Every structure is written in C-alpha cells, then in structure tokens.
Amino acid sequence: MPSLTAPTTSVKEIPLLFTKENRSLVRQRLKWETRRGMKIPDWTADVKPWTGGAQAFNNTGRGMNFVSSPYGMPQNHWEGSVRYWMREPVQVLGFPDSPICDIAAEVLYLDTNTRRVVEMTNDDHDKLMARKDWRKPSTALFMLKSFTRTWLKGVRVWTEQLGAISEESAVAEGIQRFSYHPRSSMLAIDVIEYGLENHPSLRGVSPIDAYRLIWESINGSGSWGPDKWVWCIQFELMEGES
C-alpha cells in the first residue's frame, strides 16, 4: 500500500528579530519560544487554526478570512522544514582575500564584540554595496542573511491568545525560575538580562506575570491584552550555533 505521507519540500529560511536581551537568552538556550502579534481583520470575532496558519471569523461565523503564517508551519510535514536566522547588529570591516569563496567579509558582531570572516552571496554583496555607507554599523533589522551566525530549527508554530499562555511557556520565553521566595509561596523570578531585576513588580510574581511585564517593556505600555491573538513559535538552537 503506498504511503499517504506527502514528500517534504525544500527548507524554508525565515528571519527572526529579537531584542538584544532575548538574543542572549536564545544563545544560552534559556529561551526556545517566542510570540508575535497576529495581523487579523478588525471585524474578527474568533480565530481557529488551519494547515497554513489561521482562519478569522466574524461574529456570525459565516464571514471568514485566511491568515497565512509568516513563520512557516514546521509541524506540517508536507510543507517541509523551517529554519530561522536570527538578525543582530553588525558592522562590515572590510573584504579580505579568501581562497575558498569569491566574496568574503570581515564582520564585527556588536552584541558580543567578536569578529568573524564570512562568505557572502552575490545578492547580499550587491545589497551591501548599494548602501550609502556600508562601513557604518547596521541595526539588527537591516542585517543581511550572509552574516547570520545563529540558526534555529523550527519545531512548531501555533496560534493562541496571549491570556492563554501557560507557566511552562512563560519559562520557555526566557523567564527563569530559581528558588521560592522565603516569605511567599510564589516564585522569585530572575530577569537580569532585561535590566528589570530591581523592578518591584517582579518580586514574588509568577512567570506569566513577569512575562507580561517584559512583553510591555518590548511592545509598549498597554500592549498586553488577554484576547490578543499571537503566533507562537517554538524552536531549537541548531548544533554548533552561537
């Protein structure tokens, strides 16, 4: 009997943008989930998953719109696997001669102040040369794919509302649990990476409450809403990456 499993397609490669603090947590394998806001029509009353992303329904249940996932759907094997490349700020120092490739660039990674010689694609080299001053530091948003040093393997993508996040997912988002607070039954949270370790709201609170505060520190005050629909992305740091 022939297999009913469809063949996989080529690997999708999708960029992910993190804050500096989250980039550090990813490299330390202390963060393996991220949540991103979903763009849905204003009239949406309900959202349900489908094979390529989500379906948005109006309040009658009859009007419907498909919302495609911009992050792939790695749990759907017929779509092939997904790899994410992590953007970070870099500065190109020059183009040393290389015996192994036509275009090599010496790159300074500003997060860690480390240098590395990387191979460049012709397309990325053309994009770099089109910039007014390619020697100036580049923000993470404008980092070229050729300079990527951290690759993540997509494990799963799903949709949920922010208010549905579990304590386990909050920990997977980078909230670190240490010991129980001596005067409380609630957990003490370590968020030194975020520069919020002395924030009074983070003492003796749950991982979910700590994640909510960090969400608003990144996305702006009032950006948290329990009914807000988000893409949830689970990933693994690929072996040999940093």
Summary of the structure (lengths in Angstrom):
residues: 242
radius of gyration: 20.8
end to end distance: 44.4
largest distance: 64.5
contacts: 656
relative contact order: 0.19
helix: 22%
strand: 32%
